[in-house]
Amino acid sequence: MMVSRVFTDWVTDCSVPFWLQHGFDPRGAFAERLTLDGEVDPVKTSRVRLQARQTFSFAVAAELGADRKACAKAASFGVGVLTSQCQRADGLYGREIYPGIGLSDQTPELYDNAFALLAFATVYRVFKLKAALNAGRSLSARLDQALSRPDPTLGYKERLPAPGVREQNPQMHLCEASLAWYEATGDVASLERAVRVAGYVERHFFDRRENRLWELSPPGIPPRLEVGHMYEWTWLLERLSRLSYRAPGALFRRMYAGAMAMTDETDFLPVAQVPSGEPIDPRQRTWIITELIKAHIAAYRHAPSQQIAKRILFGVERLFEEHLCADLIGGWVDERGQNGQALTSTMTAATGYHVYLACHELSDLTAALRQQDWPDQSAA
């Protein structure tokens, strides 16, 4: 796929050098966001999930062919920020930091802790950094000790204290991080955790009658749907099936079909909508398009076809036309309105996680097409 080469070259030759030059807060952390002039936006605090995502992104970038020495240095820096500034006394990770100082918000969110585990797993897998292995091993154990529910079939506590309304998104990222930790270390307990979490989400958040994923359980009024998360789960479920040596199940097929039904006839993908299709968060963000691409890649892995190959190609073209088109080469326009207008005056660094991972998935698929006897049915 020629489009894979173009995407990879943009990441390695444009985006990674840009963020290596501009993406560090002089106070001693990764920059939360930049101005549209490429300067660090002097925000008071930064999210722990951002520090973890940037750490992850530089490790993935090295696998894509970016300057390995520079990426290793940046990823090691990120591991240091996470363990020295983001960690609570009990071994979990908080929500926000004062860059260069330490935690400003100690709340242990499952979401943030999942991204920390994902970062440690990926840095260890790519660079064999012992500090990442030690931090990940400790965090994986603490997640089970502090955030698991008494009934293991009911997922994990979204934060402490545990909320009454359940949320699927933190569970999804725990599933993702658990798979990454298993892939990096061979820890079977982490794979089993991913399987349990996926089962919990299927039972409590997925509406089989309508092929829809509720964001909350109970769904709330009005019930919130995010098609980007349905695409993200599609990709994750296929990945879970490969790592656990199981055929993708009905949930994979239903999730993909449901997401496609919500987006097949629209040129605008809002963050959130109600079941009737009316947007309740009328922004299109970069991550929704990257998750669409990843879902199509997962669908192609499951059942290759020219139709799905064209969907992948169109998704990447759309990503570049609508979001990877910032005046600062290597950056992005993260939010657009229904009329295509840019909605933000800053550039969040956190988007790199989505973009680099989508590129990595496309690169992996392209390599598989070259090495295996798969039909390359793309028009790219």
LINPEPE-V49590 format. One line per field, one symbol per residue. ss: DSSP state (H for helix, E for strand, C for the rest). phi: phi as a letter, one per 30 degrees, with the letter a starting at -180 (. if undefined). psi: psi as a letter, one per 40 degrees, with the letter a starting at -180 (. if undefined). Layout:
ss=???
phi=???
psi=???
This chain:
ss=CHHHHHHHHHHHHHHHHHHHHHCEECCCEECCEEECCCCECCCCCEEHHHHHHHHHHHHHHHHHCCCHHHHHHHHHHHHHHHHHHCECCCCCECCEEECCCEEEECCCEHHHHHHHHHHHHHHHHHHCCHHHHHHHHHHHHHHHHHHECCCHHHCECCECCCCCCEEHHHHHHHHHHHHHHHHHHCCHHHHHHHHHHHHHHHHHHEECCCCEEECEECCCCCCCECHHHHHHHHHHHHHHHHHCCCCCCHHHHHHHHHHHHHHCCCCCCCCEECCCCCEEECCEEHHHHHHHHHHHHHHHHHCCCHHHHHHHHHHHHHHHHHCCCCCCCCCCCCEECCCCCECCCEEECCHHHHHHHHHHHHHHHHHHHHHCCCCCCCCC
phi=.eddddddddddccddeddddcccdddjadddacddcicdddddbbddddddddeeddddddddjdedddddddddeddddddccccdddjdcdcbbdeicldcbdeddeedddddddddddddddchdddddddddddeddeddccddecddcicddacddddddbddddeddedddddddddbidddddddddddddddddcbccddchbcddbbddibddcbbdddddddedddddddddchbdecddeddddddddddbdcbcbcdebbcedjddcbdbccedddddeddddddddedaeadddedddedddededdcbcbddddjcacdbbddciddcbcbbddddeedddddddddddddddddccdcddcdcd
psi=hddddddddddddddddddddeehheefiihdiiieeeihhgidiiiddddddddddddddddeeihddddddddddddddddddehideeiiadiihhecahdhehghdddddddddddddddddefhdddddddddddddddddeiidheefaihdihihidhihdddddddddddddddddeehddddddddddddddddeehhddefihidihidihihhhhdddddddddddddddddefiihadddddddddddddedfiehgidiiideehhegfihidddddddddddddddddghiddddddddddddddddddffidhheaihdhiadeeiheieihhdddddddddddddddddddddddifihgeie.
